[in-house]
Amino acid sequence: MRPLVELKDVTNRFGAQVVHDGINFTLNENEVLGLVGGSGSGKTVLLRTILGLNRPKEGQVLFDGADLYALSPEERLGLQKRFGVLFQNGALFSGLTVLDNIALPLREHTKLSAKAIEDLSFLKLQMVRLQADAVNKFPSALSGGMTTRAGVARAMALDPEILFLDEPTGALDPVSASSLDELMRDLHRILRLTLLIITHDPNTLVTVCDRIAMIVDKRVECGTLDELLGSTHPKIQEYFKGARMRAALAERH
C-alpha cells in the first residue's frame, strides 16, 4: 500500500500539558481509517496537526513523502488543495447559501467561469444526495443531516484525494447516521477516495472503516477492528467491548 499520510514521533504540547507524546501511524491510499479516543484525548488537535494548522512541538507529518511543516507556504497550500475537510457540525458559513458554500473553494482556488463553478457545485450536491431544493437555503434552514451532506459536498469541491471528516454522524439521528455511513462507503468505493474519520459511532467503525487508530496514553494504537478487539490494553478493552460496540457487532453479524 502507498502511504499518503505518515505521522512520525509527533508530539503536541501546550505549555506544561502534553496532549500527544510520540504518535506514529500511517494513512494508506484508498483506505478508510477511523480515529477514536476518549474525550480530551486530542483527536481534533491531531487532525489540525495533520492538516497543517497546528505545528507539532516534535516529529514530522509527511504527506505523500513530503514533510508538511518543512515546506514553503506556497508548497504547503499546494498539498492542502489535495484534501478536503468536514469540520464538526458542518462548519458552513451562515451568511452563504448551500450553493455558495460549496462554490467558495472553487472561487478562491480556481479560475473557472461562474457557470462552470455553478455546474460543478450542483454536481457535488448530487454526489452527496442532497435535494435540489436545498441549494438556495441558508444553513439555519437545514436539518443536521442536510448540513453534514452540504459540508461533505464543500469538502469535495476541489476533487481531493483524501477526505478528513470530524464527527460526521455525531449530531445525527440513527436513520440519518446510517444513511451517511452508506454515503461514505459509496464515496470511498466509487471515487476511490481515502478517508480519515474521527468518530465515536460504533456503527461507522464496524461498517465503514478498514482500520482504526485509537489515541490511548497520548499515543496511537492502530489495527483492524478485530485486532483492537483482541488487545489486552485495559483502555482499549473498555472502549471496544462496551454495550454500544457489542450492539454494532451483533448487527454486523
Buried (B, 14 or more C-beta within 10 A) or exposed (E): EEBBBBBBEBBBEEEEEBBBBBBEBBBBBBBBBBBBBBEEBBBBBBBBBBBBEBEBEEBBBBBBEBEBBEBEEEEBEEBBBBBBBBBBBBBBEEEBBBBBBBBBBBBEEBEBEEEEBBEBBBEBBEBBBBEEEBBEBBBEEBEBBBBBBBBBBBBBBBEBBBBBBBBBBBBBEEEBBBBBBEBBBBBBEEBEBBBBBBBBBBBBBBBBBBBBBBBBEBBBBBBEBEEBBEBEBEBBBEBBEEEEBEEBBEEEE
